[in-house]
């Protein structure tokens, strides 16, 4: 047994337990239900589940994905979330011992806090197109508490400043995108009225022309109230700024944009996703940006300092 094994085992078990709680959060919070009451119960017959039958990962495996009380099938998503969070915690512990963050313990703990927070954030946003304010506030308080614990009053003030800076920066970016969509809508409407679409795409054949026409019609619906980024994404920056700082956020946003293009292609391949978007009151072709923001910032935080060290040694 190596000296680090007890820590890695504890982190893995902790991650699995947190993942079990995240399953509750992901199911209840978007539906306006309390995460504290009632306790865990069967989704089929609603019988209470005792603690010894609610062990992360193990219970689902031992019961072969079915409820012990009534035999109702339990979706694999539950065990996947628990296993993913356990592996996330284990991976963080391995990276910490390998010196990925060097001696910068605040950066390492901030990354881990944000990584855990992004699990329910990404799952909820992908399905419901919302990022609950309660999760953002939890991350914000966690970041301030961590900064105060490790850096005293100075650390607290810097974390608070970083949170405001990151949220304000993304809000400004959101306003710029909204203005751009409004202008795109005005241009598209003019293109439809003046026959520019027919003149510009008529050479591409009937199929190409119809596709272009449908696209310009959709764009013509953009107005000054069309949102390119939801306020949930902006509020997420309050938590991210307090936990990982403005450098990770600033580098993470362009990375997130690249990931978002891939996400758009994946989401467009599944018709059900268009139905979910319409039910959420957004454009059928919309893609939630929250999951990609999370991925971008988590990649940027440990990699950017290492890159800067290589570019500017000493």
C-alpha positions as CSV (number, residue, x, y, z in Angstrom):
1,X,0.0,0.0,0.0
2,X,1.5,3.3,-1.1
3,X,1.2,6.4,1.2
4,X,-1.3,7.9,-1.2
5,X,-3.6,5.0,-1.4
6,X,-5.8,5.9,1.6
7,X,-6.3,9.4,0.2
8,X,-7.2,8.0,-3.2
9,X,-9.6,5.5,-1.7
10,X,-11.3,8.1,0.5
11,X,-11.6,10.5,-2.5
12,X,-13.2,7.7,-4.6
13,X,-15.7,6.8,-1.9
14,X,-16.5,10.5,-1.3
15,X,-17.0,11.1,-5.1
16,X,-19.4,8.2,-5.3
17,X,-21.4,9.5,-2.4
18,X,-21.5,13.0,-3.9
19,X,-22.6,11.5,-7.2
20,X,-25.5,9.8,-5.5
21,X,-26.6,13.1,-4.1
22,X,-26.2,14.8,-7.5
23,X,-28.7,12.3,-8.8
24,X,-31.2,13.7,-6.4
25,X,-30.2,17.3,-7.3
26,X,-30.5,16.6,-11.1
27,X,-34.0,15.1,-10.7
28,X,-35.6,17.3,-8.1
29,X,-34.2,20.8,-8.5
30,X,-35.4,21.5,-12.1
31,X,-38.8,20.2,-11.0
32,X,-39.0,22.6,-8.1
33,X,-38.7,19.9,-5.4
34,X,-36.7,19.8,-2.2
35,X,-33.5,17.8,-2.2
36,X,-33.8,17.2,1.6
37,X,-37.4,15.9,1.9
38,X,-38.7,13.4,1.3
39,X,-35.8,11.0,1.7
40,X,-34.7,8.5,-1.0
41,X,-37.7,6.5,-2.3
42,X,-38.4,4.1,-5.1
43,X,-39.4,5.8,-8.4
44,X,-42.0,3.0,-9.0
45,X,-43.9,2.4,-5.8
46,X,-42.4,5.3,-3.8
47,X,-41.4,3.1,-0.9
48,X,-38.6,4.6,1.2
49,X,-35.2,3.2,0.5
50,X,-33.1,2.4,3.6
51,X,-29.5,3.5,3.7
52,X,-28.1,0.0,3.4
53,X,-30.0,-0.4,0.1
54,X,-28.7,3.0,-1.2
55,X,-25.0,2.4,-1.6
56,X,-23.6,4.2,-4.6
57,X,-22.8,2.0,-7.6
58,X,-22.9,-1.2,-5.6
59,X,-26.7,-1.3,-5.0
60,X,-27.4,-0.8,-8.7
61,X,-25.0,-3.6,-9.6
62,X,-26.2,-6.1,-6.9
63,X,-29.8,-5.5,-7.7
64,X,-29.1,-5.7,-11.5
65,X,-30.6,-2.3,-12.2
66,X,-34.0,-2.9,-10.5
67,X,-35.7,-1.7,-7.3
68,X,-35.7,-4.4,-4.6
69,X,-39.2,-3.4,-3.4
70,X,-41.2,-3.7,-6.7
71,X,-38.7,-4.6,-9.4
72,X,-39.0,-1.2,-11.2
73,X,-36.1,-0.7,-13.6
74,X,-33.6,1.9,-12.4
75,X,-32.1,3.9,-15.3
76,X,-28.4,3.3,-15.9
77,X,-27.9,7.1,-15.7
78,X,-27.9,6.9,-11.9
79,X,-25.0,4.5,-11.6
80,X,-23.1,6.3,-14.4
81,X,-23.3,9.6,-12.6
82,X,-22.1,8.0,-9.4
83,X,-19.2,6.2,-11.2
84,X,-18.2,9.3,-13.1
85,X,-18.0,11.4,-10.0
86,X,-16.0,8.7,-8.2
87,X,-13.6,8.5,-11.1
88,X,-13.4,12.3,-11.2
89,X,-12.4,12.5,-7.6
90,X,-9.9,9.7,-8.1
91,X,-8.4,11.4,-11.1
92,X,-8.1,14.7,-9.2
93,X,-6.3,12.9,-6.4
94,X,-3.9,11.2,-8.8
95,X,-3.2,14.5,-10.6
96,X,-2.7,16.2,-7.2
97,X,-0.1,13.6,-6.2
98,X,1.6,13.8,-9.6
99,X,2.1,17.6,-9.0
100,X,-0.1,18.9,-11.7
101,X,-0.8,22.0,-9.7
102,X,2.7,22.1,-8.1
103,X,2.5,23.7,-4.6
104,X,-0.6,25.8,-5.5
105,X,-3.1,24.1,-3.2
106,X,-5.8,26.9,-3.6
107,X,-5.8,26.3,-7.4
108,X,-6.1,22.6,-7.0
109,X,-8.9,22.8,-4.5
110,X,-10.7,25.4,-6.6
111,X,-10.5,23.2,-9.6
112,X,-11.9,20.2,-7.7
113,X,-14.8,22.3,-6.3
114,X,-15.7,23.6,-9.8
115,X,-15.3,20.1,-11.3
116,X,-17.8,18.7,-8.8
117,X,-20.2,21.6,-9.3
118,X,-20.2,21.2,-13.1
119,X,-21.6,17.6,-12.9
120,X,-25.2,18.7,-11.9
121,X,-24.8,22.0,-13.8
122,X,-24.0,20.2,-17.1
123,X,-26.7,17.5,-16.7
124,X,-29.5,20.0,-15.8
125,X,-28.5,22.5,-18.5
126,X,-28.3,19.8,-21.2
127,X,-31.8,18.6,-20.5
128,X,-33.7,21.7,-19.3
129,X,-31.7,24.6,-20.7
130,X,-31.4,26.2,-17.2
131,X,-28.6,26.5,-14.7
132,X,-30.3,26.8,-11.2
133,X,-29.2,29.8,-9.3
134,X,-28.9,27.7,-6.2
135,X,-26.0,25.8,-7.8
136,X,-24.3,29.0,-8.9
137,X,-24.7,30.4,-5.4
138,X,-23.3,27.2,-3.8
139,X,-20.2,27.5,-6.0
140,X,-19.8,31.2,-5.2
141,X,-20.0,30.6,-1.4
142,X,-17.7,27.6,-1.7
143,X,-15.1,29.7,-3.6
144,X,-15.3,32.6,-1.1
145,X,-15.0,30.1,1.8
146,X,-12.1,28.4,0.3
147,X,-10.3,31.6,-0.4
148,X,-10.9,32.9,3.1
149,X,-9.7,29.7,4.6
150,X,-6.5,29.6,2.7
151,X,-5.8,33.3,2.1
152,X,-7.6,35.1,4.9
153,X,-9.3,38.5,4.2
154,X,-7.0,39.1,1.2
155,X,-8.0,35.9,-0.4
156,X,-11.7,36.5,0.3
157,X,-11.5,40.0,-1.4
158,X,-9.7,38.6,-4.4
159,X,-12.2,35.8,-4.9
160,X,-15.0,38.2,-4.6
161,X,-13.4,40.6,-7.1
162,X,-12.7,37.7,-9.5
163,X,-16.3,36.6,-9.4
164,X,-17.6,40.0,-10.3
165,X,-15.0,40.5,-13.0
166,X,-15.9,37.1,-14.7
167,X,-19.6,37.6,-14.5
168,X,-19.4,41.1,-15.7
169,X,-17.2,40.1,-18.6
170,X,-19.5,37.4,-19.8
171,X,-22.5,39.6,-19.4
172,X,-20.8,42.2,-21.7
173,X,-20.1,39.4,-24.2
174,X,-23.7,38.3,-24.0
175,X,-24.9,41.8,-24.7
176,X,-22.6,42.0,-27.8
177,X,-23.9,38.7,-29.1
178,X,-27.5,39.8,-28.5
179,X,-26.9,42.9,-30.5
180,X,-25.3,40.9,-33.3
181,X,-28.3,38.5,-33.4
182,X,-30.6,41.5,-33.6
183,X,-28.7,42.9,-36.6
184,X,-28.6,39.4,-38.2
185,X,-32.4,39.3,-37.8
186,X,-32.8,42.7,-39.5
187,X,-30.6,41.7,-42.3
188,X,-32.3,38.4,-42.8
189,X,-35.7,40.0,-42.9
190,X,-34.5,42.5,-45.5
191,X,-33.0,39.6,-47.5
192,X,-36.4,37.8,-47.6
193,X,-38.3,40.9,-48.6
194,X,-36.0,42.0,-51.4
195,X,-35.4,38.5,-52.9
196,X,-31.7,38.4,-52.0
197,X,-32.0,34.7,-50.9
198,X,-33.5,33.7,-54.2
199,X,-30.8,35.6,-56.2
200,X,-28.0,34.3,-54.0
201,X,-29.0,30.7,-53.6
202,X,-31.2,30.0,-56.7
203,X,-28.2,28.5,-58.5
204,X,-27.8,25.8,-55.8
205,X,-31.0,24.0,-56.9
206,X,-34.4,23.5,-55.3
207,X,-33.0,21.7,-52.2
208,X,-30.3,24.2,-51.6
209,X,-32.6,27.2,-52.1
210,X,-35.2,25.8,-49.7
211,X,-32.6,25.1,-47.1
212,X,-31.3,28.7,-47.3
213,X,-34.8,30.1,-47.3
214,X,-35.6,28.2,-44.1
215,X,-32.4,29.4,-42.5
216,X,-33.1,33.0,-43.3
217,X,-36.6,32.7,-42.1
218,X,-35.4,31.4,-38.8
219,X,-32.8,34.1,-38.5
220,X,-35.4,36.8,-39.4
221,X,-37.1,36.0,-36.0
222,X,-34.1,37.3,-34.1
223,X,-34.8,40.6,-32.4
224,X,-33.4,42.8,-29.6
225,X,-34.7,40.4,-27.0
226,X,-33.0,37.2,-28.5
227,X,-30.5,35.8,-26.1
228,X,-27.3,34.2,-27.3
229,X,-26.2,33.4,-23.8
230,X,-28.6,32.8,-20.9
231,X,-28.3,34.5,-17.6
232,X,-27.6,31.1,-16.1
233,X,-24.3,31.0,-18.0
234,X,-23.5,34.5,-16.7
235,X,-24.3,33.6,-13.2
236,X,-22.2,30.5,-13.5
237,X,-19.2,32.8,-13.9
238,X,-19.8,34.1,-10.4
239,X,-19.0,30.6,-9.1
240,X,-16.2,30.0,-11.6
241,X,-14.5,33.3,-10.9
242,X,-14.5,32.7,-7.2
243,X,-13.2,29.1,-7.6
244,X,-10.7,29.2,-10.5
245,X,-10.1,32.9,-11.3
246,X,-10.4,35.1,-14.5
247,X,-7.5,33.5,-16.4
248,X,-9.2,30.1,-16.5
249,X,-12.5,31.7,-17.4
250,X,-11.0,33.9,-20.1
251,X,-9.2,31.0,-21.8
252,X,-12.0,28.6,-21.1
253,X,-14.7,30.6,-23.0
254,X,-13.0,30.3,-26.5
255,X,-12.4,26.6,-25.7
256,X,-16.1,26.3,-24.8
257,X,-17.0,27.9,-28.1
258,X,-15.1,25.2,-30.0
259,X,-16.6,22.4,-27.9
260,X,-20.1,24.0,-28.5
261,X,-19.7,23.5,-32.3
262,X,-19.2,19.8,-31.7
263,X,-22.1,19.8,-29.3
264,X,-24.4,21.4,-31.8
265,X,-23.6,18.7,-34.3
266,X,-24.3,16.0,-31.7
267,X,-27.5,17.6,-30.5
268,X,-28.8,18.1,-34.1
269,X,-28.5,14.4,-34.8
270,X,-31.2,13.6,-32.2
271,X,-34.7,14.9,-32.9
272,X,-35.7,14.5,-29.3
273,X,-33.3,17.3,-28.4
274,X,-35.3,19.7,-30.6
275,X,-38.4,18.8,-28.7
276,X,-36.6,19.5,-25.4
277,X,-35.5,22.9,-26.6
278,X,-39.0,23.9,-27.7
279,X,-40.4,22.7,-24.3
280,X,-37.8,24.9,-22.6
281,X,-39.0,27.9,-24.7
282,X,-35.8,28.3,-26.7
283,X,-35.0,27.9,-30.4
284,X,-35.3,24.3,-31.6
285,X,-31.7,24.5,-32.9
286,X,-30.3,25.9,-29.6
287,X,-27.5,24.2,-27.7
288,X,-27.0,24.7,-24.0
289,X,-23.7,26.4,-23.5
290,X,-23.2,25.6,-19.8
291,X,-21.7,22.1,-20.3
292,X,-19.1,23.5,-22.7
293,X,-18.3,26.4,-20.5
294,X,-17.6,23.9,-17.7
295,X,-15.4,21.8,-19.9
296,X,-13.4,24.8,-21.2
297,X,-12.7,26.2,-17.8
298,X,-11.7,22.9,-16.3
299,X,-9.2,22.3,-19.1
300,X,-7.9,25.8,-19.0
301,X,-7.1,26.1,-15.3
302,X,-4.4,23.4,-14.9
303,X,-3.0,23.7,-18.5
304,X,-2.6,27.5,-18.9
305,X,-0.2,27.9,-15.9
306,X,1.9,25.0,-17.2
307,X,1.9,26.5,-20.7
308,X,3.0,29.9,-19.4
309,X,5.8,28.3,-17.4
310,X,7.2,26.8,-20.6
311,X,6.8,30.0,-22.6
312,X,8.2,32.3,-20.0
313,X,10.6,30.2,-17.8
314,X,11.7,31.8,-14.6
